[in-house]
Amino acid sequence: MKIRQPIITVAGHVDHGKTSILDKIRCSSVAECEAGGITQKISSTIMPKETIQQRAGNILEKFKIPIEIPGFLFIDTPGHAAFTNLRKRGGSLADIAILVIDINDGIKPQTAEVLQILKANKTPFIVALNKIDNISGWKTSQSLLSYESVEHQAINVKENFDEKYYTIVGALNTHGFNPELYYKIEDFTKNLAIIPCSAKTGEGISELLAMLVALSQKFLKQRIELKNKDGKGVIIETKKEKSINYLDCILYDGGLDIKDEIVIASLDKPILSRIRSLEQAKPLSKGYQSAKTVQAAAGIRIQITSKEEILPGMPFQVVKDQTQIEKIEKEFKKEISEEIKTDKSGIIIKAESLGSLEALLFLLKQKQIKVIKVGIGDINKKDLYQANASPEEDKVILGFNVSLDEESEEEAHKLKNIKIISNPVVYKIIEDYERWKQEKLQEIERQKLGELNSIFKLNVLDFVFRNSNPAIFGVKIESGKLKPETQVINSSNEKIGRIKGIQEDKSSVKQAESGKEVAISIPGVNFERQLKIGENLYSDLSESQFRKFKEHKYLLTRDEVKTLQEISQIKRAQNITWGV
């Protein structure tokens, strides 16, 4: 049985130190981290077996862990979105993950989101409890082994560590995990390993590597076994220069030869292409080198002959025989359709890659948010037109790490009723969407309430411009909105009449808000006989209107709610069951 390098990804909340941890894992000295080392933006880092032995030898020896794997393949495309891109048939492309948590910051929304995705993909992981050096009074051990440091801190420092640690343990418990410090675990099938560490000082980094070795060899051997001769991989990033496609990929099974033909999945028909050039990532992020053949697992960059658009996150496979294409096409179709299931109604979502799309869709389904259409790439005119045809509450497009393409900006400006929410962080998209949805539904309900008689309370002022035919007099609006054609009553439930017009500063207005003083005209009223200066007048509501307002009182102001109660008291003085 031949095994490949386990594929490892690093995930966590913004600013918790994902990149710093990965940089520290890859670089044992300042010289190795100089320009040209890790500054190049490439999608993966190979760490050979010899380097692991060199950097984690002491701890491997202490725990009697021999290295059987050929090394590690770290996927290091920056950003949280990259983590969610890493998909292949049957789950995550990553065999194991490092979840970075700042010990001083705890579980944040993005951490919780990653935990959800790890659980959904059934991806094993360990926790790097980062920034222990920021704990006040912390003394770093000379050995850079955190298990020695933790147990030998001053009493007050240890108490501070324990308090922060157990807070995080409690939070992980609520997500269904049973975490424990790695050196206290007897059965790794029952506990989630936590490794205290510091990306700044390097403390705990060798323990992280040792744990990755131990867990990979104990639990992932079947997963990392090379099962196919012909190469299989996933496209992480795409670049196009003068109609030439360059693809950054992860080869996770089999081999790839520069003479091979590959078939790449798409949302439509698969794309068949020959390879024009093949490069393999050098060890420890030293860039790429030209290669004739590559064996999994490996980070590769290929140039292909096809000029068709290639979507990030799509799987590809070596094809030796044209008769295989139909079978591969069915496999690709099944792979994509298994994860992307839409509803008959709902919103539109777009993402930068297939994996991003699946991650966003998964988290939306968790919140029972329906999705009618999905797509990969920037938001375009077709998306806008479809959103515009949706019901008012679904006129929204969510974009995960994508934006509106240039051609569609003018169209989006015309269709002002469409909401576009875009962000490189999934939980931010969902937060913003839920806030917008709540506001939109309230706006729709307000519009419906606006079709009813408005709620208001008026105080009659000492300004009578005409006594009758019609009576014209001044009022102050104590609460609500005053509109013409509204029937008014007094505090004894006597119908005064219907407001014909409203004047503010000698000009007619269609409505007036709370706090304003205006003149109103009511035909068929004799002011001296029917009204008194200083008395209150109210809008006359039917029972059904009252119930509707009561049902949606969260849309009313505090003063409007109080006025609604006063109207009900006036009505119930004559009919005790009114509006019940």
C-alpha positions in Angstrom: 0.0 0.0 0.0 1.5 3.3 -1.1 0.4 6.4 0.9 0.7 10.1 -0.1 1.2 13.2 1.9 -1.8 14.2 4.0 -3.4 17.4 2.7 -3.7 20.0 5.5 -5.5 23.3 5.6 -5.4 26.1 8.2 -8.7 27.8 9.2 -10.0 30.2 11.8 -11.3 33.6 12.6 -9.8 36.8 11.1 -6.7 38.0 13.0 -6.4 34.8 15.1 -3.1 34.0 13.4 -3.8 31.5 10.6 -1.2 32.9 8.2 1.3 33.4 11.1 0.9 29.8 12.2 1.4 28.5 8.7 4.4 30.7 8.2 6.0 29.5 11.4 5.3 25.9 10.5 7.1 26.4 7.1 10.0 28.5 8.3 12.4 27.5 11.1 14.6 30.5 10.8 14.5 34.1 9.6 16.7 33.2 6.6 14.1 30.7 5.3 11.4 33.4 5.6 13.2 36.1 3.6 11.7 37.5 0.4 11.3 34.9 -2.3 10.6 32.2 0.3 7.0 32.6 1.4 6.1 35.9 -0.2 5.1 34.4 -3.5 1.4 33.7 -3.7 1.2 30.0 -4.4 -1.5 27.6 -3.5 0.4 24.9 -1.6 3.5 24.0 0.4 5.2 20.7 0.4 7.0 19.8 3.7 9.2 16.7 3.2 9.6 14.0 5.8 13.1 15.1 6.5 12.0 18.6 7.4 9.3 17.3 9.8 11.9 15.1 11.5 14.2 18.1 11.8 11.6 20.4 13.3 9.6 18.0 15.5 12.2 15.3 16.2 12.4 15.9 20.0 8.7 15.6 20.5 8.3 12.7 18.1 11.0 10.9 20.0 9.4 11.7 23.4 6.1 10.2 22.3 7.7 7.4 20.3 6.1 8.4 17.0 8.0 7.1 13.9 7.4 9.0 10.6 5.8 6.8 8.0 4.2 9.4 5.8 6.3 11.0 2.9 5.6 14.5 4.3 2.8 17.1 4.4 1.0 19.1 1.8 -0.2 22.4 3.3 -2.8 24.3 1.3 -2.0 27.9 1.9 -4.1 30.1 -0.4 -4.7 33.1 1.8 -8.1 33.9 3.4 -11.0 32.2 4.9 -12.8 31.7 1.6 -10.0 29.4 0.5 -10.8 27.0 3.2 -14.3 26.6 2.0 -13.1 26.2 -1.6 -11.4 22.9 -0.7 -14.0 20.3 -1.9 -13.9 17.0 -3.7 -16.2 14.1 -4.0 -17.2 12.7 -0.6 -16.2 15.7 1.5 -13.2 18.0 2.0 -10.1 18.0 -0.1 -8.2 18.5 3.1 -7.5 15.3 5.0 -7.0 17.1 8.3 -7.3 20.8 9.4 -5.7 23.1 11.9 -8.3 25.3 13.6 -6.5 28.4 14.9 -8.1 30.1 18.0 -6.7 33.1 19.8 -6.6 32.0 23.5 -7.4 35.6 24.5 -10.3 36.1 22.1 -12.1 32.7 22.2 -14.7 31.4 19.7 -15.7 34.1 17.3 -18.5 33.9 14.6 -16.0 32.9 11.9 -14.6 30.1 14.2 -18.2 28.8 14.8 -18.8 28.9 11.0 -15.6 26.8 10.4 -16.7 24.3 13.1 -20.0 23.9 11.2 -18.2 23.2 7.9 -15.7 20.9 9.5 -18.5 18.9 11.0 -20.5 18.8 7.8 -17.5 17.7 5.8 -16.5 15.2 8.6 -13.0 16.7 8.4 -10.7 15.7 11.4 -8.9 18.6 13.0 -6.8 19.8 15.8 -6.9 23.2 17.6 -3.9 25.5 17.6 -4.5 27.6 20.7 -2.5 30.6 19.5 -1.0 33.7 21.2 -0.2 32.2 24.5 2.7 34.6 24.7 0.2 37.5 25.0 -1.0 36.2 28.4 0.4 38.6 31.0 3.5 37.3 32.6 3.9 34.3 30.3 7.4 32.8 30.2 8.4 30.9 27.0 10.2 27.7 27.6 13.7 27.3 26.1 12.6 24.0 24.5 9.7 25.8 22.8 7.4 22.9 24.0 4.1 24.2 25.3 3.4 21.2 27.5 6.5 22.2 29.6 5.6 25.9 29.6 1.9 25.4 30.7 2.9 23.4 33.7 5.8 25.7 34.8 4.2 29.1 34.7 3.8 31.3 37.9 0.6 30.4 39.8 -1.2 33.6 38.8 -0.2 33.1 35.1 -1.3 29.5 35.2 -4.7 30.5 36.7 -5.1 33.1 33.9 -4.3 30.5 31.3 -6.7 28.0 32.8 -9.5 30.5 32.9 -9.1 31.4 29.2 -8.6 27.7 28.3 -11.7 26.4 30.1 -13.8 29.2 28.6 -12.8 27.9 25.1 -13.3 24.3 26.2 -16.9 25.2 27.3 -17.6 26.9 24.0 -16.3 23.9 22.0 -18.5 21.6 24.2 -21.6 23.5 23.0 -20.6 22.7 19.4 -20.5 19.0 20.2 -16.8 18.5 20.8 -14.9 17.1 23.8 -11.6 19.0 23.8 -8.5 18.3 25.9 -4.8 19.3 26.0 -3.1 16.9 23.6 -0.6 15.5 26.2 -3.5 14.5 28.5 -5.4 12.6 25.9 -5.5 8.8 26.2 -8.0 8.1 23.4 -7.9 10.4 20.4 -11.2 9.0 19.1 -12.9 10.6 22.1 -11.1 13.9 22.5 -10.3 16.9 20.3 -6.6 17.7 20.7 -5.7 21.2 21.7 -2.1 22.4 21.3 -1.2 25.7 23.0 1.2 27.6 20.8 2.6 31.0 19.7 3.2 31.8 16.0 5.4 34.7 17.3 7.8 32.7 19.5 7.5 29.3 17.8 6.3 27.7 21.0 4.2 24.6 20.4 4.8 24.5 16.6 6.9 21.3 16.8 4.0 19.8 18.9 1.5 20.8 16.2 3.6 18.9 13.6 4.0 15.9 15.8 0.2 15.7 16.4 -0.4 16.0 12.6 2.0 13.1 12.0 0.5 10.9 14.8 -3.2 11.5 13.9 -2.5 11.1 10.1 -0.8 7.8 10.6 -3.3 6.4 13.1 -6.6 7.5 11.5 -6.0 8.6 7.9 -4.0 5.7 6.3 -7.0 4.5 4.3 -7.9 8.0 3.2 -4.3 8.9 2.1 -3.8 5.6 0.3 -3.1 6.2 -3.5 -6.1 4.4 -5.1 -5.7 5.4 -8.8 -3.0 5.4 -11.4 -4.6 8.2 -13.3 -4.4 11.6 -11.7 -7.4 13.3 -9.9 -7.3 16.9 -8.6 -9.1 20.1 -7.8 -8.5 23.5 -9.3 -7.8 26.1 -6.6 -7.3 29.2 -8.7 -7.5 30.2 -12.4 -5.5 32.9 -14.2 -6.0 33.9 -17.8 -3.3 35.8 -19.8 -3.9 36.5 -23.5 -6.4 33.7 -23.9 -4.1 31.2 -22.2 -5.4 29.4 -19.1 -3.1 28.9 -16.1 -4.5 26.7 -13.3 -3.2 26.3 -9.8 -4.3 22.9 -8.6 -4.0 20.2 -6.0 -3.3 16.7 -7.3 -4.8 14.4 -4.6 -4.6 11.0 -6.2 -2.6 9.2 -8.9 -0.1 10.8 -11.3 -0.1 13.4 -14.0 2.2 13.5 -17.1 2.8 16.5 -19.3 1.6 14.4 -22.3 -1.7 13.6 -20.5 -5.2 14.8 -21.6 -7.4 16.0 -18.8 -11.2 16.5 -18.5 -12.3 19.4 -16.2 -15.8 19.7 -14.7 -18.0 22.7 -15.4 -21.6 23.7 -14.6 -22.4 22.7 -18.2 -20.4 20.2 -20.3 -17.0 19.0 -19.1 -14.0 20.6 -20.8 -11.4 18.3 -22.5 -7.9 19.7 -22.8 -4.2 18.8 -23.3 -1.5 20.1 -21.0 0.9 22.7 -22.5 3.2 23.0 -19.5 3.4 21.4 -16.0 5.1 22.8 -12.9 5.3 21.4 -9.4 5.5 23.4 -6.1 9.0 23.2 -4.6 9.4 22.2 -1.0 8.7 24.9 1.6 7.2 27.5 -0.7 10.3 28.1 -2.8 8.1 28.7 -5.9 7.5 26.3 -8.8 9.8 24.1 -10.9 9.2 22.6 -14.3 8.2 18.9 -14.3 7.5 16.1 -16.8 5.5 14.0 -14.3 4.0 14.6 -10.9 2.7 12.2 -8.2 0.0 12.9 -5.6 -0.2 14.7 -3.3 1.2 17.8 -4.9 0.6 21.4 -5.6 0.8 22.0 -9.3 0.5 24.8 -11.9 -0.6 23.8 -15.4 -1.1 25.6 -18.6 -3.8 24.1 -20.8 -4.6 24.3 -24.5 -8.3 24.9 -24.0 -9.5 28.5 -24.2 -12.8 27.9 -22.4 -13.5 29.5 -19.1 -12.4 27.3 -16.2 -14.2 27.7 -12.8 -12.2 27.5 -9.5 -13.1 24.6 -7.3 -13.9 22.3 -10.1 -12.5 18.7 -10.1 -10.4 17.4 -13.0 -9.2 13.9 -14.0 -6.7 12.4 -16.4 -8.4 10.7 -19.3 -6.4 8.0 -21.2 -9.3 6.8 -23.4 -12.1 8.8 -25.1 -14.6 6.2 -24.0 -14.0 7.2 -20.4 -15.3 10.7 -21.0 -19.0 9.8 -20.7 -18.4 7.9 -17.4 -16.3 10.8 -16.0 -19.0 13.3 -17.1 -21.6 11.3 -15.1 -19.4 11.3 -12.1 -18.8 15.1 -12.3 -22.5 15.7 -12.7 -23.3 13.6 -9.7 -20.6 15.2 -7.6 -21.8 18.7 -8.4 -25.6 18.0 -8.2 -25.2 16.1 -4.9 -24.0 19.3 -3.2 -25.9 22.0 -5.1 -29.7 21.6 -4.6 -31.9 24.6 -5.2 -35.5 25.5 -4.2 -38.5 26.5 -6.3 -38.4 30.0 -4.8 -35.8 32.0 -2.9 -32.8 34.2 -3.3 -29.8 34.1 -5.8 -26.3 33.3 -4.6 -22.9 33.6 -6.4 -19.5 32.5 -5.3 -15.9 32.5 -6.5 -15.7 28.7 -6.7 -17.6 25.5 -6.4 -16.4 24.9 -2.8 -17.3 28.4 -1.8 -20.8 28.0 -3.3 -21.3 24.7 -1.4 -20.2 26.3 1.9 -22.5 29.2 1.5 -25.4 27.0 0.4 -24.8 24.7 3.4 -24.9 27.5 5.9 -28.0 29.1 4.3 -29.8 25.7 4.5 -28.8 25.5 8.1 -30.8 28.7 8.6 -33.7 27.5 6.4 -33.0 30.2 3.8 -34.3 29.2 0.4 -32.1 29.6 -2.7 -33.6 29.6 -6.2 -30.4 30.0 -8.3 -26.7 29.5 -7.8 -23.7 30.4 -9.9 -19.9 30.7 -9.9 -18.2 34.0 -10.8 -19.2 37.7 -10.6 -22.8 38.9 -10.4 -24.1 39.6 -14.0 -27.1 41.0 -15.8 -28.9 37.6 -15.9 -28.7 37.5 -12.1 -30.2 41.0 -11.8 -33.1 40.2 -14.2 -34.0 37.0 -12.4 -33.8 38.8 -9.0 -36.0 41.5 -10.3 -38.6 39.0 -11.3 -38.7 37.6 -7.7 -41.2 38.6 -5.0 -40.2 41.7 -3.0 -38.7 39.8 -0.1 -36.5 37.7 -2.4 -35.1 40.6 -4.6 -31.6 39.9 -3.2 -28.3 38.5 -4.5 -25.6 37.2 -2.1 -22.0 37.2 -3.4 -19.3 35.2 -1.6 -16.0 36.8 -2.5 -17.4 38.1 -5.8 -18.7 41.5 -7.0 -20.8 43.0 -9.6 -19.2 42.8 -13.1 -18.6 46.1 -14.9 -21.2 45.5 -17.6 -24.0 45.2 -14.9 -23.3 48.2 -12.8 -25.5 50.6 -14.8 -28.3 48.0 -14.9 -28.0 47.5 -11.1 -28.3 51.3 -10.7 -31.6 51.3 -12.7 -33.0 48.3 -10.8 -32.8 50.0 -7.4 -35.1 47.6 -5.7 -32.5 44.7 -5.9 -30.2 44.3 -2.9 -26.7 43.0 -3.5 -24.8 41.7 -0.5 -21.2 40.7 -1.1 -18.4 39.9 1.3 -15.3 37.6 1.5 -16.5 36.2 4.8 -19.6 33.9 4.8 -21.0 34.8 8.3 -20.9 38.5 7.4 -23.0 37.8 4.3 -25.5 35.8 6.3 -25.6 38.4 9.1 -26.2 41.3 6.6 -28.8 39.3 4.7 -30.8 38.4 7.9 -30.7 42.1 8.9 -31.9 43.2 5.4 -34.6 40.5 5.3 -36.0 41.7 8.7 -36.0 45.3 7.5 -37.6 44.4 4.2 -40.4 42.4 5.8 -41.0 45.2 8.2 -41.1 47.6 5.3 -43.6 45.4 3.4 -45.8 45.1 6.6 -45.6 48.9 7.0 -46.8 49.4 3.5 -49.7 47.0 4.2 -50.5 48.9 7.4 -50.3 52.2 5.5 -53.3 51.0 3.4 -55.4 51.0 6.6 -56.6 54.1 8.5 -53.6 55.6 10.2 -53.3 55.8 14.0 -53.2 59.3 15.4 -54.0 61.5 18.4 -54.7 65.2 17.9 -55.0 68.0 20.5 -57.3 70.9 19.5 -55.5 74.2 19.6 -56.9 77.7 20.2 -56.9 78.5 16.5 -60.3 78.5 14.9 -60.2 79.8 11.3 -63.8 78.9 10.4 -66.6 77.7 12.7 -68.4 75.6 10.1 -69.0 74.7 6.4 -66.4 73.3 6.8 -64.9 73.9 10.2 -61.3 74.8 9.9 -59.1 74.8 13.1 -55.6 74.1 14.4 -54.5 70.9 15.9 -51.2 69.5 17.3 -50.4 65.9 16.3 -49.5 64.2 19.6 -48.7 60.8 17.9 -48.9 59.0 14.6 -49.5 60.3 11.1 -52.4 62.5 10.1 -53.9 61.8 6.6 -56.9 63.3 4.8 -60.1 61.3 4.4 -59.7 59.8 7.9 -62.7 59.7 10.3 -62.1 61.2 13.7 -63.8 60.5 17.1 -63.6 62.2 20.4 -62.7 60.6 23.8 -66.4 59.7 24.2 -66.4 57.7 20.9 -68.6 60.3 19.2 -68.0 60.6 15.5 -66.8 64.1 14.7 -66.4 63.8 10.9 -64.0 63.1 8.1 -60.9 65.2 7.6 -61.1 66.8 4.2 -57.8 68.7 4.0 -54.6 69.4 5.9 -52.7 72.7 5.7 -49.1 73.4 7.0 -47.8 76.9 6.6 -50.8 77.8 4.4 -50.0 75.0 2.0 -52.0 71.8 1.5 -50.1 68.6 2.4 -51.0 64.9 2.0 -49.9 64.0 5.5 -48.4 65.4 8.7 -46.2 63.7 11.3 -46.2 63.6 15.1 -45.1 66.9 16.7 -46.4 69.2 14.0 -49.1 71.9 14.3 -51.4 72.1 11.3 -54.9 73.3 10.3 -57.5 70.7 9.3 -60.9 71.1 7.7 -63.9 68.9 8.5 -67.2 69.4 6.6 -70.5 69.1 8.5 -69.1 70.2 11.8 -69.9 73.1 14.0 -66.8 73.9 16.0 -68.6 75.7 18.9 -71.2 73.0 19.4 -69.2 69.8 18.8 -65.5 70.6 19.8 -63.6 72.1 22.7 -60.2 73.7 22.7 -57.7 71.4 24.5 -59.7 68.2 23.9 -58.2 65.2 22.2 -59.4 63.7 18.9 -58.5 60.2 17.6 -58.5 58.3 14.3 -61.6 56.0 14.2 -60.6 52.4 13.7 -62.7 49.4 12.9 -62.2 46.2 15.0 -60.4 44.4 12.1 -58.1 47.4 11.6 -57.4 47.5 15.4 -56.5 43.8 15.4 -54.2 44.2 12.4 -52.3 47.1 14.2 -52.2 45.1 17.4 -50.7 42.1 15.5 -48.0 44.3 14.1 -47.4 46.7 17.0 -43.6 46.0 16.7 -43.8 48.3 13.6 -45.4 51.1 15.6 -43.7 53.8 17.7 -44.1 53.8 21.4 -46.5 56.8 21.2 -48.6 55.0 18.5 -48.9 51.9 20.7 -50.0 54.1 23.6 -52.6 55.8 21.3 -53.8 52.4 20.1 -54.4 51.5 23.8 -56.3 54.7 24.4 -58.5 54.1 21.3 -59.3 50.6 22.6 -60.3 52.0 26.0 -62.6 54.5 24.4 -64.3 51.8 22.3 -64.6 49.3 25.2 -66.3 51.8 27.4 -69.4 51.1 25.2 -68.5 47.5 24.1 -66.4 45.5 26.5 -65.4 42.9 23.9 -64.4 45.4 21.2 -61.3 44.3 19.3 -60.8 41.2 21.4 
